[in-house]
């Protein structure tokens, strides 16, 4: 592993040096661009000066020509002065052109004579004025160019010198070695690390074999002295060589071998030779751990593995510990070891996480194994108090701090630390003989603290996995607390007090649309309902449960109204609570038959569904009706209709049957307005629905056949009349009524003609005949109006 790390460091160094070279090249590129711009400006300046000189040379023959030259327009363009920004112009030429108007000939001398000396001197004067400006620009340009070039060369040489010597000697082989580093990593690890471990093991076995030859001739003191001498010498030699050549993995493996021999020497001295006691053994192991921590400053991962191996083995040595006097010293040793390792390996996240897990496992081991082996005593009570404090510190750190573990993993370890804390507290509660309700309250307290942390961190961004796990373990913890309450204090559970405690969480979760509280409100409430089902139902429990469910439903369905799923979850939960409450009341009453209980459960549920339908429960926060929600309400209403028809047969007594008939008819009337405002099929469905209710009601009262026929015939006439209505009538409804009338007439003739009770039957036939004439009159009336 050391060679791989060296290659990685070398690769990073080369990357840094290449980056410096690229930076130098970038600077040089900018310098070259600046130089090109300076050259371009200089070329433009030279071209401008040459143009000015040519124009100045043309002034001499032009000055000899007076007024005749002014009349020639073809010479005017040559006399114009070009305007250029940023160019050098001789002062004599600027003053001369400034005095000349555009398109005019040069002005003549004031005395009228031609000054040939002055005109002949003008080009030389311009050239003398140009040369100093040109040399001055060149002097300004050359230092900048030289400076940029020197900067580029120095940066390049500096970066080249910083490169690895191996790269300077053979750059191709250096990069080839880096590219092949990953390919040869497995081979390198096997050759350097694994072979080093094998070598250490083989040497250790050889030493054991040699020792087996001479051990019979030595006494215990010499054996112990020889054992410690070889172990310490091997450790010291390996550590010295490891410090000189840390990259040599052979000496690293040899050092691990020597440290292991030292640890085994302590154990053999105590367990086999029994020269020292348990306290002395743990003191020596503590010294050994201190040496491990001192040596493990650089090779922290290796020494963490070695140290924790000894830490765990030393803890397991107390597996059968039953002496109460040794409990506290053993725990102090374990705490010192765990705390030292936790502090020494705190900088690396992986090591910090591993050490936290090991320390929690040791505390759990002590609370479960050692704590239950030893009889209750003051030492065990003090030990239990210590591990409760330490496990509580871990739990608080995982929830609220980032010192021991990073924020991405703390949620997963918080649940583990909570378990360790509560198991430790159970040991303390057992030692102090605390009442069970205190342990139950502490269990609730753990969940409440985790809930508070989740509430405080609700606005922070978390991954879906972390968020789900946090919600899962906190909700599961509350669920276990509810189960414990039901088992230990069922009377308190039946009072419904847990619903009162859960209500603020539910209301806040709905109001703020906080998913954790929303989910807990329904899951924990449903679990309490399920637990109550295993025992005898309590009316108080059902009543408190119903009030809780109605409050949350009002929040979801009429205040917030943003979640279709949550709204209908609570809708069905309220229906279940209503049915359970009225079923329980009916069950505890004098009328304890099944038909009566079903009636008491179904009727309130149906009335509640009608109420939700009238209150427009299907609409969202914007007032738009949800088709799915409307279908759900209609489906529940249809199920109530079927149960109502079933109850008409099941209940006994005219009053109960009348209540069910009224309830079923009321359910059928819920959607009447929509049926008659809809299509013809819905109107026909309404007619069939009411016809079935009428027929079932008559049969349930054991009505005579001719009475059924008369009632059906009257209902048929009603359907025909409604079918002719201009607003909500339909041909299908009229046909349905006509068919019912014909069936009733056939039934009269075929089944209802007998000689028993002649007067009643005669009256029935008379009424039926009148009704049939009525049907005929209705059709004749509307046919004349052309509505058929």
Secondary structure, DSSP 4 states (H G I P E B T S, - for coil): -HHHHHHHHHHHHHHHHHHHHHHHHHHHHHHHHHHHHHHHHHHHHHHHHHHHHHHHHTHHHHHH--HHHHT-GGGTGGGPPPP-TT----HHHHHHHHHSPTT-PPPPPTTS---HHHHHHHHHHHHHHHHHHHHHHHHHHHHHHHHHHHHHHHHHHHHHHHS-HHHHH-HHHHHHHHHTTTTTHHHHHIIIIIHHHHHHHHHHHHHHHHHHHHGGGS-HHHHHHHHHHHHHHHHHHHHHHHHH-TT-HHHHHHHHHHHHHHHHHHHHHHHTS--S-HHHHHHHHHHHHHHHHHHTTTSHHHHHHHHHHHHHHHHHTTTT---THHHHHHHHHHHHHHHHHHHHT-SSHHHHHHHHHHHHHHHHHIIIIIHHHSPS-HHHHHHHHHHHHHHHHHHHHHHH-SSSS-TTTHHHHHHHHHHHHHHHHHHHHHHHT--HHHHHHHHHHHHHHHHHHHHHTTTS---HHHHHHHHHHHHHHHHHHHHHHHHH-HHHHHTTHHHHHHHHHHHHHHHHT-HHHHHHHHHHHHHHHHHHHTS---HHHHHHHHHHHHHHHHIIIIII---HHHHHHHHHHHHHHHHHHHHHHHHTSS--SHHHHHHHHHHHHHHHHHHHHHTTTTB-TTSPBPHHHHHHHHHHHHHHHHHHHHHHHHS-SHHHHHHHHHHHHHHHHTTHHHHHHS-HHHHHHHHHHHHHHHHHHHHHTT--HHHHHHHHHHHHHHHHHHHT-TTT--HHHHHHHHHHHHHHHHHHHHTS--STTHHHHHHHHHHHHHHHHHHHHHHHHHHHTT--
